[in-house]
Amino acid sequence: MTTIYKNVYVKETATIAGEYEANGPLKKYFDRTYTKDLYFGETSFEKAEIKLLRDVTALILRKSRLKEKEVDVIISGDLSNQIAASDYAMRDFDIPFLGIYNACATSSEGMIIAANFIEGKIYKKCLVTTSSHNTAAEKQYRNPTEYGTPKPDTATFTVTGGAAILLTNEKTNIKITSSTIGKVIDKNTMDVNHMGAVMAPAAADTIYRHLTDLKRAPDYYDLILTGDLGIYGKEILLDYMKTAYNLDISKQYNDCGTMIYDLKKQPVFAGGSGPACSALVNFAYIYQALKEKKFKRVLLVPTGALFSPTLFFQKESLPAIAHAISLEVVE
């Protein structure tokens, strides 16, 4: 389903990145970087991720010059079991809270919920946050890192970071104009080390439906940006769009997972992944590029693999989803 918005705007963003991300090509766009180690002064990686979310939420409130009582709701999610990072981080804020989960597509789900609240005149200011932490995620989804299990080139590297965006009905120069809610797509892929292959069909379905619903060609957008398909998933998506939908998006297309790291110098396999991957790129670099009018129309398509390690060990396949959000500069 594609929805048109008339009164939803981006007020502010905030981003905090980890060490690998700080050594990547987008460092200058992040508000803060935590580079000493992956503990950030805490006693566990899980508590370090809670700190990321807590700090980035406090940061966006300061940047927006808002008091907690002026925010109608915080919508947040992460990769940890029972979205624990979000649940625990929001203890420190006296703001109504909605916890959500769509894996690495969580930021787009949050933005869609917030945009509908604002367009429906239910709320005026909605804060959307998300995070991921490399080592916390690896403990949960992969073999224990202590095993030193080798990974194939198709594997991705979970991004460490926290990101936040404030949506409002107050007019700014950046407007959310539409969104397309994704469908759960499962092509019976069984390779947990090739998430690009898992998620590319979901991204293709959402992009196709978005363009079809709005009767737009790909060149309507200056940039169509998926979340974390990586270098191999990018190739699959482009091929899938051509063969399944007869659409060539190659001139407009890129992927956050291939942008956040220097793939020639950093040992990150096929690129970045995790909820913070697309959120850091979109809320830092893309937001700034829109403010500077380097882009005027951008379609963000964060992607997520909705699998459970428990169900995977029970021989279930890997479903995926992607949601689309269009951001446009207001002239």
Secondary structure as the mmCIF struct_conf table of DSSP 4:
data_model
#
loop_
_struct_conf.conf_type_id
_struct_conf.id
_struct_conf.beg_label_comp_id
_struct_conf.beg_label_asym_id
_struct_conf.beg_label_seq_id
_struct_conf.end_label_comp_id
_struct_conf.end_label_asym_id
_struct_conf.end_label_seq_id
STRN STRN1 THR A 2 ILE A 4
BEND BEND1 LYS A 6 ASN A 7
STRN STRN2 TYR A 9 ALA A 17
HELX_RH_AL_P HELX_RH_AL_P1 GLU A 19 ALA A 22
TURN_TY1_P TURN_TY1_P1 ASN A 23 ASN A 23
BEND BEND2 GLY A 24 GLY A 24
TURN_TY1_P TURN_TY1_P2 PRO A 25 LEU A 26
HELX_RH_3T_P HELX_RH_3T_P1 LYS A 27 TYR A 29
BEND BEND3 ASP A 31 ASP A 31
STRN STRN3 ARG A 32 THR A 33
BEND BEND4 LYS A 36 LYS A 36
BEND BEND5 LEU A 38 TYR A 39
TURN_TY1_P TURN_TY1_P3 PHE A 40 GLY A 41
BEND BEND6 GLU A 42 SER A 44
HELX_RH_AL_P HELX_RH_AL_P2 PHE A 45 SER A 64
TURN_TY1_P TURN_TY1_P4 ARG A 65 ARG A 65
HELX_RH_3T_P HELX_RH_3T_P2 GLU A 68 GLU A 70
STRN STRN4 VAL A 73 GLY A 77
BEND BEND7 LEU A 79 SER A 80
HELX_RH_3T_P HELX_RH_3T_P3 ASN A 81 ILE A 83
HELX_RH_AL_P HELX_RH_AL_P3 ALA A 84 ALA A 89
HELX_RH_3T_P HELX_RH_3T_P4 MET A 90 ASP A 92
BEND BEND8 ILE A 95 ILE A 95
STRN STRN5 PHE A 97 GLY A 99
HELX_RH_3T_P HELX_RH_3T_P5 ALA A 103 ALA A 105
HELX_RH_AL_P HELX_RH_AL_P4 THR A 106 GLU A 119
TURN_TY1_P TURN_TY1_P5 GLY A 120 LYS A 121
BEND BEND9 ILE A 122 ILE A 122
BEND BEND10 LYS A 124 LYS A 124
STRN STRN6 LYS A 125 SER A 132
HELX_RH_AL_P HELX_RH_AL_P5 ASN A 134 TYR A 141
BEND BEND11 ARG A 142 ASN A 143
HELX_RH_3T_P HELX_RH_3T_P6 THR A 145 TYR A 147
TURN_TY1_P TURN_TY1_P6 ASP A 153 THR A 154
STRN STRN7 PHE A 157 THR A 158
HELX_LH_PP_P HELX_LH_PP_P1 VAL A 159 THR A 160
STRN STRN8 GLY A 161 THR A 168
BEND BEND12 ASN A 169 GLU A 170
BEND BEND13 ASN A 173 ASN A 173
STRN STRN9 ILE A 174 THR A 180
STRN STRN10 ILE A 185 ILE A 185
TURN_TY1_P TURN_TY1_P7 VAL A 192 ASN A 193
HELX_RH_AL_P HELX_RH_AL_P6 MET A 195 ASP A 213
TURN_TY1_P TURN_TY1_P8 LEU A 214 LYS A 215
HELX_RH_3T_P HELX_RH_3T_P7 PRO A 218 TYR A 220
BEND BEND14 TYR A 221 ASP A 222
STRN STRN11 LEU A 223 THR A 226
BEND BEND15 GLY A 227 ASP A 228
HELX_RH_AL_P HELX_RH_AL_P7 GLY A 230 TYR A 245
TURN_TY1_P TURN_TY1_P9 SER A 250 GLN A 252
STRN STRN12 TYR A 253 ASP A 255
HELX_RH_AL_P HELX_RH_AL_P8 CYS A 256 MET A 259
BEND BEND16 ILE A 260 TYR A 261
TURN_TY1_P TURN_TY1_P10 LEU A 263 LYS A 265
BEND BEND17 GLN A 266 GLN A 266
TURN_TY1_P TURN_TY1_P11 PHE A 269 ALA A 270
STRN STRN13 GLY A 272 SER A 273
BEND BEND18 GLY A 274 GLY A 274
HELX_RH_AL_P HELX_RH_AL_P9 PRO A 275 LEU A 280
HELX_RH_PI_P HELX_RH_PI_P1 VAL A 281 ILE A 286
HELX_RH_AL_P HELX_RH_AL_P10 TYR A 287 LYS A 291
TURN_TY1_P TURN_TY1_P12 GLU A 292 LYS A 293
BEND BEND19 LYS A 294 LYS A 294
BEND BEND20 LYS A 296 LYS A 296
STRN STRN14 ARG A 297 VAL A 301
STRN STRN15 THR A 303 ALA A 305
HELX_RH_AL_P HELX_RH_AL_P11 PRO A 309 PHE A 312
TURN_TY1_P TURN_TY1_P13 PHE A 313 LYS A 315
STRN STRN16 ALA A 320 ALA A 322
STRN STRN17 ALA A 324 VAL A 329
#
